[in-house]
Amino acid sequence: MQKSIKHNINDQLLWASSLNYTDMWTRDTFFACMGIENIQPFIDVLAKYQRNDGLVPLYIGKGNACCKLFCNQKPTGRIKAAYCDAKTGNIPTDSCFQFIILAYNLYPNKCKQAWYFMQKFVKNDLIYENGLGTWQDTIKHKGHVAYTNILYYKATKMLFPKKSNRIK
């Protein structure tokens, strides 16, 4: 695993794959960071590309993710962030919470920004999703998805412990 991760570090980005996913996807980075000792460089990149309104990117990289995946296009151009799914236009419902879980000790204010951004998705004290999920983009869903709300609970517990009891 360590070899695979080291092989996919390029331009301070942790690529999801050296083949077609030559971008740093927040979700893949979140899971990969469970097996990396020094995760700060990746947290710094996510913090750098966080939007002013608090949204954390879906992915960061060169070129267009769909063109790279489906047309085998090589990554080119400057590094930039994508804040919504290229196929659906949906905003990711998990990247802000993943960022909070990873970055709380380094960027508490940016984490609060991310948390506040996601409050527009709260319905009945949980994150409510409607449409194609950016992490599960072949399944249309409507409601309170467990995966997203587990992240929401964990992030809220870090930032606002008393509020997390209601989510739990």
C-alpha positions in Angstrom: 0.0 0.0 0.0 2.8 2.4 0.9 4.5 1.8 -2.4 1.3 2.4 -4.3 0.6 5.7 -2.4 4.2 7.0 -3.0 3.9 6.1 -6.7 0.8 8.3 -6.9 2.2 11.5 -5.3 2.7 14.0 -8.1 2.9 17.8 -7.9 2.0 17.7 -4.1 -1.2 15.9 -5.1 -2.1 12.3 -4.1 -3.5 11.0 -7.3 -6.4 8.5 -7.0 -4.6 6.4 -9.6 -1.6 6.8 -11.9 -3.6 5.5 -14.9 -6.9 7.5 -15.4 -7.6 9.2 -12.1 -4.6 11.6 -12.2 -6.3 14.0 -9.8 -6.4 14.3 -6.1 -9.9 13.4 -5.2 -10.8 14.5 -1.7 -12.6 11.2 -1.0 -9.7 9.0 -2.1 -7.2 11.2 -0.2 -9.4 10.9 2.9 -9.2 7.1 2.8 -5.6 7.0 1.7 -4.6 9.2 4.6 -5.5 6.4 7.0 -2.3 4.7 5.8 0.1 7.7 5.5 2.2 9.1 8.3 2.6 12.6 7.0 -0.7 13.8 5.7 -0.2 17.6 6.1 0.9 18.3 2.5 -2.4 16.9 1.3 -4.4 18.8 3.9 -2.5 22.0 2.9 -3.5 21.5 -0.7 -7.2 21.0 0.2 -7.1 24.1 2.4 -5.5 26.1 -0.4 -8.3 25.3 -2.8 -11.2 25.6 -0.4 -13.6 28.1 -1.8 -14.3 31.4 0.1 -17.8 30.1 1.0 -16.3 27.0 2.6 -16.8 24.3 -0.1 -13.9 21.9 -0.3 -13.2 20.6 -3.8 -14.4 17.3 -5.2 -11.0 16.9 -6.8 -7.9 18.9 -7.7 -5.7 18.3 -10.8 -4.8 19.1 -14.4 -7.2 18.8 -17.3 -10.7 17.4 -17.3 -11.5 14.3 -15.3 -14.1 13.0 -17.7 -11.7 13.4 -20.8 -8.9 11.7 -18.9 -11.1 8.8 -17.8 -13.2 8.2 -21.0 -10.9 9.6 -23.7 -7.6 8.5 -22.2 -6.4 12.2 -22.4 -3.2 12.9 -20.6 -3.3 15.5 -17.7 -2.3 18.9 -19.0 -2.5 22.5 -18.0 -2.4 24.2 -14.6 -3.6 22.6 -11.4 -7.1 23.6 -10.6 -10.0 22.6 -8.4 -13.4 21.1 -9.4 -16.2 21.9 -7.0 -19.0 19.8 -8.5 -19.4 16.6 -10.4 -18.7 17.1 -14.2 -21.5 14.7 -15.2 -24.3 16.0 -13.0 -23.2 19.4 -11.6 -23.9 18.1 -8.1 -22.0 19.5 -5.2 -20.2 16.8 -3.2 -21.8 16.1 0.1 -18.8 14.4 1.7 -15.7 16.4 0.9 -16.3 19.2 3.5 -16.8 16.7 6.3 -13.8 14.6 5.2 -11.7 17.8 5.2 -12.9 18.6 8.8 -11.9 15.2 10.0 -8.5 15.4 8.4 -7.7 19.1 9.0 -9.3 20.1 12.3 -6.0 20.4 14.2 -4.3 22.4 11.4 -7.2 24.6 10.1 -9.9 24.9 12.7 -11.4 28.1 11.1 -11.4 26.6 7.6 -13.1 23.6 9.1 -15.8 25.7 10.6 -16.3 27.4 7.2 -16.7 24.0 5.6 -19.2 22.9 8.3 -21.3 26.1 7.9 -21.3 25.7 4.1 -22.9 22.2 4.5 -25.7 23.5 6.8 -27.8 24.3 3.7 -28.2 20.5 3.3 -29.5 19.9 6.8 -33.1 18.7 7.1 -34.4 17.2 10.3 -30.9 17.5 11.9 -29.2 15.4 9.2 -27.7 16.0 5.8 -30.4 15.4 3.2 -29.4 14.4 -0.4 -31.5 14.4 -3.5 -30.2 13.2 -6.9 -27.1 11.5 -8.0 -24.5 11.4 -5.2 -21.0 12.4 -6.2 -19.6 9.4 -4.4 -22.3 7.0 -5.6 -23.0 8.6 -8.9 -24.8 5.7 -10.6 -27.6 5.5 -8.0 -30.3 8.2 -7.6 -31.2 8.6 -4.0 -33.3 10.9 -1.9 -33.0 11.2 1.8 -30.5 10.9 4.6 -27.6 8.7 3.4 -25.8 6.9 6.2 -22.3 7.4 4.8 -22.6 11.2 4.5 -24.3 11.5 7.9 -21.7 9.4 9.7 -19.1 11.9 8.3 -21.4 14.7 9.4 -21.6 13.3 12.9 -17.9 12.8 13.2 -17.1 16.3 11.9 -19.7 17.9 14.2 -18.4 16.0 17.2 -15.0 17.6 16.5 -16.3 21.1 16.1 -19.4 21.3 18.2 -19.6 18.3 20.6 -22.9 19.3 22.1 -24.6 19.6 18.7 -23.3 16.1 17.7 -25.5 14.5 20.4 -28.6 15.5 18.4 -27.2 14.1 15.2 -26.3 10.8 16.9 
